[in-house]
Amino acid sequence: MGDGRQPGLAAAKGSSTLSGNDIAITVGNSAFNVDGRIAHAVTMNGTIPGPLVRLREGQNVRITVKNELDEDTSIHWHGVLVPFQMDGVPGVSFPGIKAHSTFVYEFPIIQSGTYWYHSHSGLQEQLGHYGPIIFDPAESDPVSFDREHVIVLSDWSFLHPHMIFTRLKQEGGFFNRQKLTLEDRLKGANPLTPEERAMFARMRMDPTDIADVTAAAYTYLINGHSAAENWTGLFRAGERVRLRVINAATQTIYNFRIPGLRMTVVQADGINVRPVEVEEFQIGNAETYDVIVEPEDQAYTIVAETIDRSGQGLATLAPRPGMRAAAPALRERPVLRMADMGMSHGPAGSSMPGWITQVTERAPPPARRHLRRPITAQ
C-alpha cells in the first residue's frame, strides 16, 4: 500500500443491515478490489458501503464503535437530529475515537427518512468510510411501495486521498482532461466568443472546469460496484419500487436517470415532499432523494453521470438475475459561458463583469459606517 499500512481482509461490496437497540460497528483496514485492482480501504464491518443502519422513529439506539485503525476515526450521522455530543465531528462536538479504542453513541430517533453516515476524520470518507441510514416512520408510511432498493453513489480512486488533495493545491485543473483546445476552435467546436475567451484568460479560469476531480482519477461506484461489476436490483413487473438514492461521493455531483423509466420524487433529504415526476435529477454531495418507479418486465440501466460528463456509474434494475440493458454513451461535455456564471460583458473597453459595472454606474458606494455595535434583543 502506498501509505505503508497493511490492509485487512477483502472488503465485501454492498451493505448488510444493522437494526435493534444495540448495534456494533468496527472500523478497520481492508483490501478493496475494483475491476481487478487492489487498494487500501477504510471500512465499517468490512463492507463498502458500510452496513445499512435501519431503525424506527421513536426508539432509542446505542451504537458501539470499535476503532481498529492506527489513527483516530469518527462517525458523523449526516442529517440526523442528535444531542451535540453524539454528532461525531472531532474537535467540535467530541474528541474523536482514538486509535484502538471504543466509543458509544447513544441517542433517540426523532425523525424518519433516508440519511447516511460517514467519517469526519482526515480523508477516510474517500477511502470507503460511509454508509446508508433508514429511519422508518413510527406510523404508517405515507409513501406506498412494494419493494425498495438503497442506491449509494460514491467515487473511488487508486490515488491516495492526500495525493489528490496535493494535486489540487498544486494545480486546480489538474484532473481536467476536457479542456478546450486550438483544434476545437478551428473545428468550430468552441462556443465562446473572442470576448469571452479573453475574459476567461484574464481571470485565469477554465470554461470546462466543472468538477475538481474527474474520471481521470475516479472510478464511479454504485453500492460499491463499478459499472463493469454491475450491481443489480431485482423487481417483479408491476411493482412500485422505491429507490433510496444517496450521494456519498467525496467530490462528485451526479445527474441520475433511468433511461426509459420515469421517476416520481417522494422525499428529499429525509423529508417527504409533494410527488414530482421527473426523467432525471441532479444530486449533490451528501444529498438523498427517494423516488418511486414502476418498471415493466425488462431490464433498465441506472445511470449516475458526473456533471462534467467525464464518467458515470452504472447499475441495473431487472426482473431476473443476469439481465442487463444497454448503457448510454456519455453526453457532451458542458462548457461554461459568462452568462452561466451570472456575468456578462461590461461597457466597451471594460474588463469587469457587467453586473459589477451596472451597480457602480447606478449608485455611488455607500458611506463607510462603523459596523461594530452591540447586539440587542429584538
ZAMARGU-4260 file (C-alpha; in steps of 0.2 Angstrom, whole numbers, plus 5000, padded with zeros to 4 digits):
<rodrens>
0) 5000/5000/5000 | 5006/5017/4996 | 5004/5023/5014 | 5013/5008/5021 | 4998/5001/5030
5) 4993/4983/5028 | 4975/4980/5023 | 4964/4968/5032 | 4953/4956/5024 | 4945/4960/5007
10) 4930/4971/5009 | 4913/4965/5004 | 4903/4976/4991 | 4886/4981/4997 | 4878/4983/5014
15) 4872/4971/5027 | 4859/4978/5039 | 4860/4983/5057 | 4844/4985/5067 | 4839/4985/5086
20) 4843/4995/5101 | 4861/4989/5102 | 4872/4990/5087 | 4891/4986/5085 | 4902/4994/5071
25) 4920/4990/5069 | 4931/5002/5059 | 4946/4994/5051 | 4958/4992/5036 | 4953/4982/5022
30) 4958/4977/5004 | 4946/4983/4991 | 4945/4976/4974 | 4939/4987/4959 | 4939/4980/4942
35) 4954/4968/4947 | 4965/4981/4955 | 4968/4980/4974 | 4969/4995/4985 | 4968/5000/5004
40) 4951/5005/5011 | 4944/5010/5027 | 4928/5000/5030 | 4915/4998/5043 | 4911/4979/5047
45) 4921/4975/5032 | 4910/4982/5019 | 4909/4996/5006 | 4897/5005/5008 | 4896/5002/5027
50) 4881/4992/5034 | 4864/4999/5032 | 4858/5006/5049 | 4839/5003/5049 | 4830/5010/5064
55) 4812/5016/5068 | 4806/5033/5074 | 4803/5033/5092 | 4816/5020/5098 | 4832/5024/5107
60) 4848/5016/5100 | 4865/5013/5107 | 4879/5011/5094 | 4896/5004/5100 | 4910/5009/5088
65) 4927/5000/5089 | 4941/5008/5081 | 4954/4996/5075 | 4964/5009/5065 | 4981/5016/5070
70) 4973/5033/5069 | 4958/5042/5076 | 4941/5040/5067 | 4923/5046/5069 | 4906/5043/5063
75) 4895/5058/5059 | 4876/5055/5057 | 4873/5066/5042 | 4856/5075/5044 | 4851/5066/5060
80) 4845/5076/5074 | 4855/5070/5089 | 4862/5078/5105 | 4878/5088/5101 | 4889/5076/5110
85) 4884/5062/5098 | 4886/5072/5082 | 4903/5064/5078 | 4913/5079/5072 | 4930/5079/5081
90) 4936/5095/5088 | 4918/5102/5088 | 4906/5090/5097 | 4918/5077/5103 | 4936/5072/5104
95) 4935/5059/5091 | 4938/5040/5093 | 4956/5037/5097 | 4966/5023/5089 | 4962/5005/5096
100) 4948/5012/5107 | 4929/5011/5108 | 4916/5025/5109 | 4897/5023/5112 | 4885/5034/5103
105) 4868/5034/5111 | 4853/5044/5105 | 4834/5044/5102 | 4827/5043/5084 | 4815/5058/5082
110) 4813/5058/5064 | 4811/5047/5049 | 4818/5046/5031 | 4833/5042/5021 | 4850/5048/5028
115) 4869/5042/5028 | 4884/5042/5039 | 4902/5045/5036 | 4919/5048/5044 | 4924/5066/5049
120) 4942/5061/5052 | 4955/5065/5040 | 4951/5059/5022 | 4944/5042/5027 | 4927/5045/5019
125) 4936/5045/5002 | 4943/5028/5007 | 4926/5020/5010 | 4921/5025/5027 | 4902/5029/5023
130) 4886/5020/5024 | 4867/5022/5022 | 4853/5025/5036 | 4835/5022/5035 | 4823/5028/5049
135) 4806/5020/5046 | 4791/5031/5052 | 4783/5027/5069 | 4766/5027/5060 | 4762/5020/5043
140) 4772/5027/5029 | 4763/5039/5018 | 4773/5033/5003 | 4766/5016/4996 | 4778/5004/4988
145) 4780/4985/4986 | 4799/4984/4986 | 4814/4995/4989 | 4832/4997/4985 | 4845/5008/4993
150) 4857/5016/4980 | 4873/5023/4987 | 4883/5033/4974 | 4901/5036/4978 | 4918/5039/4969
155) 4934/5028/4971 | 4952/5032/4967 | 4968/5022/4967 | 4977/5038/4971 | 4978/5041/4990
160) 4966/5055/4995 | 4981/5065/5001 | 4989/5064/4984 | 4973/5070/4976 | 4972/5085/4988
165) 4990/5089/4985 | 4987/5089/4966 | 4973/5101/4968 | 4983/5113/4978 | 4997/5112/4965
170) 4985/5115/4950 | 4966/5117/4952 | 4963/5110/4935 | 4975/5095/4937 | 4962/5082/4934
175) 4953/5091/4920 | 4956/5082/4904 | 4942/5090/4894 | 4950/5107/4891 | 4946/5117/4875
180) 4960/5116/4863 | 4965/5125/4847 | 4958/5111/4837 | 4941/5114/4845 | 4942/5132/4839
185) 4947/5128/4821 | 4933/5115/4820 | 4921/5127/4827 | 4918/5117/4842 | 4922/5131/4854
190) 4906/5140/4858 | 4915/5155/4867 | 4915/5172/4858 | 4933/5180/4857 | 4927/5192/4871
195) 4923/5178/4882 | 4939/5169/4878 | 4949/5185/4883 | 4939/5186/4899 | 4942/5168/4904
200) 4961/5171/4900 | 4962/5187/4911 | 4953/5178/4925 | 4964/5163/4923 | 4948/5152/4923
205) 4944/5137/4913 | 4927/5136/4904 | 4927/5117/4906 | 4932/5116/4924 | 4916/5109/4930
210) 4922/5096/4943 | 4938/5097/4954 | 4941/5078/4952 | 4936/5069/4937 | 4936/5052/4929
215) 4955/5055/4926 | 4956/5049/4944 | 4940/5041/4949 | 4930/5025/4946 | 4912/5029/4950
220) 4903/5016/4961 | 4885/5011/4964 | 4883/5001/4980 | 4902/4998/4980 | 4902/4991/4962
225) 4909/4998/4947 | 4900/4999/4930 | 4908/4983/4924 | 4904/4974/4941 | 4885/4979/4938
230) 4876/4979/4954 | 4858/4973/4950 | 4842/4977/4960 | 4828/4964/4956 | 4809/4968/4955
235) 4793/4960/4949 | 4784/4968/4934 | 4770/4979/4940 | 4778/4983/4957 | 4780/5000/4964
240) 4799/5001/4968 | 4806/5014/4980 | 4824/5019/4976 | 4833/5027/4991 | 4847/5037/4982
245) 4861/5043/4992 | 4876/5053/4986 | 4890/5048/4997 | 4903/5054/4984 | 4918/5064/4991
250) 4919/5076/4976 | 4906/5071/4963 | 4889/5078/4959 | 4879/5067/4948 | 4864/5068/4936
255) 4854/5052/4940 | 4842/5044/4927 | 4835/5028/4922 | 4833/5028/4903 | 4815/5023/4898
260) 4808/5024/4916 | 4801/5040/4923 | 4804/5043/4942 | 4792/5051/4955 | 4802/5060/4968
265) 4793/5057/4985 | 4807/5063/4998 | 4822/5074/4998 | 4835/5074/5012 | 4824/5063/5023
270) 4809/5075/5021 | 4793/5069/5012 | 4788/5081/4998 | 4774/5083/4986 | 4777/5070/4972
275) 4785/5076/4957 | 4788/5066/4941 | 4805/5068/4933 | 4815/5060/4920 | 4832/5065/4928
280) 4838/5074/4944 | 4854/5081/4949 | 4860/5075/4966 | 4874/5085/4975 | 4886/5079/4988
285) 4878/5072/5004 | 4860/5074/4997 | 4847/5060/4997 | 4832/5058/4986 | 4819/5044/4987
290) 4810/5040/4970 | 4796/5028/4965 | 4797/5019/4949 | 4785/5006/4941 | 4796/4996/4929
295) 4789/4984/4916 | 4796/4966/4913 | 4813/4971/4906 | 4830/4977/4912 | 4834/4995/4914
300) 4851/5004/4916 | 4853/5015/4932 | 4864/5030/4926 | 4874/5041/4938 | 4883/5053/4926
305) 4895/5066/4933 | 4891/5084/4929 | 4907/5086/4920 | 4902/5071/4909 | 4919/5063/4911
310) 4912/5047/4918 | 4897/5038/4925 | 4892/5024/4937 | 4881/5011/4930 | 4869/4998/4938
315) 4854/4988/4933 | 4836/4986/4938 | 4829/4969/4931 | 4815/4956/4934 | 4828/4942/4934
320) 4846/4940/4938 | 4859/4941/4923 | 4849/4953/4913 | 4857/4970/4908 | 4851/4984/4897
325) 4862/4994/4885 | 4872/5008/4893 | 4871/5025/4886 | 4886/5034/4880 | 4892/5049/4889
330) 4883/5065/4884 | 4893/5081/4878 | 4904/5090/4890 | 4897/5106/4897 | 4906/5122/4893
335) 4903/5137/4904 | 4898/5154/4896 | 4900/5170/4906 | 4881/5171/4907 | 4881/5154/4916
340) 4891/5162/4930 | 4879/5177/4931 | 4892/5188/4922 | 4891/5197/4905 | 4901/5209/4896
345) 4903/5227/4903 | 4905/5243/4894 | 4916/5244/4879 | 4934/5243/4885 | 4929/5237/4902
350) 4936/5220/4909 | 4924/5220/4923 | 4908/5209/4923 | 4893/5218/4918 | 4884/5216/4934
355) 4898/5225/4943 | 4898/5239/4931 | 4879/5241/4932 | 4880/5243/4951 | 4894/5255/4951
360) 4886/5266/4937 | 4869/5266/4945 | 4873/5271/4963 | 4888/5278/4972 | 4896/5267/4985
365) 4888/5269/5002 | 4897/5280/5015 | 4908/5270/5027 | 4899/5265/5043 | 4905/5258/5060
370) 4898/5241/5059 | 4904/5235/5077 | 4889/5239/5088 | 4881/5229/5102 | 4868/5216/5098
375) 4852/5220/5106 | 4837/5209/5108 | 4823/5212/5095
</rodrens>
